[in-house]
Structures are given as C-alpha cells and as structure tokens.
Amino acid sequence: MELFQEEKKLVREPLKVIIYLEHCKILGTIYLDLNSRLSDFINSEIEFIPVRDAVVESIEGRKWSYKVKFMNLNKNYIVSIFPESEVEGRVK
C-alpha cells in the first residue's frame, strides 16, 4: 500500500504597505495569507517581516534613499504600518 501525501501550496496575496520606523519610511510589498488581515499578520508570533521591492527613505536630517529587492524587517522597530491603498492624498 502506497501512501500519498497531498502537496499543500501556500497561497499568499501581495499587499503594498507604507511602514514608518523612527528615522525612515519604507514603501514595499508584504505577502499575507489568503483572506487574512494586516493586523493579524503584525500581531502574529513572527519577529521579522519579509518585505519585497522596497524603497527605504530618510524622514529627517540628511536625505537618503535605497531600493532593495528584499529585506527582513524586525517588527519591534515599527512605529506604524498601513496599506498604501488607504492613503487618500497628501496634506501639506
């Protein structure tokens, strides 16, 4: 008798986010489990958040920016995070 183990594929959906740290801002893409919420992802037990196609910019002092294909972000340093789709416009 042969035992077949069904291969289970993880299905994830991309979410473009804006993340603020103390001294910089990150615009990038994270991947959530299908039908999960950003708040569930942030409140999970994981310590690092994988971010793809990120732009990291300074928000104070001398201006600088970097483009990176992948980074692991320690979520303990996040000041705020929100979906890019929630931005309604800039206020001057």
N, C-alpha and C positions, 0 to 999 in steps of 0.2 A: 504494500500500500504506500503510495507516494503522498506526501503532504505538500500542499501548495500554499505558500504564504502570499496573500494578495498584497501587491505593492501599493502603498498608500502615498499619494503625492500631496505635498503641502501646497495649498492654493493660497496665494497671497495677493493682495491688491496694493498698488502703489498709492502713496499719499504725499503730495508736496507740502512741506511744512516750513515755517519760519521759527527758528529757535534762538532765543536770547540767552547768552551767558553774561557774566559780569562785565567783560570788556569787549565782547564781539557778538556778531549776529551770524547765523548760519541759515542759508536757504538751500534746501536739499530735499531728497526723496527718501522716505522710510517705507517699509512694507509691513502692512498689517494682515493678520489672518482674515480670511474672508468673513464679512459681516461683523467684524469686531470694531470697537471704538478706540479712538486715540487715548482716551482716559484709561481704558482697560490696559492698553499697551504700556503706558507710562507707569501705572500702578502695579504692574507685574513684578515678579521677583528678579527679572534680569537687571544686571548692573550697567551694562553697556548697550547703547542703541546703535545699530549699524545704519549709517547714512550714506546714500549714494548720490553721485553727481552734485556735490555740494560746492557752494561759494561761501567762503568764510571772510567776513569783513570786520574791520575795527569799528567801534562805535564811539570811541573817544581818543583824544590825543592824536598822535601822528597817524594818518590814514594809510592803510594797507589792505590787501585782499589776496586770497588764494583760491584757485579752483582745484578741487580734488575729486577723483573718481569714487573713492571710498574712504570712509573714516569710521572709527568706533568712538562713540561719544559717551563718556561717563555721565550718567543721568543725574548724579549728585550735584553737578555743576550747572544744571539747567535752572534759569531764573523763570522763563516762560516758554511755552511752545504752543503753536496754534496752526491749523491748516491754512495754507495760502489762500484757499477758496473763501475763507471767512473775511478776508480783507475787503472792505467796501471802498476804500480810497484813502488817499493821504490827507492828513490835516496839517496845515502849515503853522 
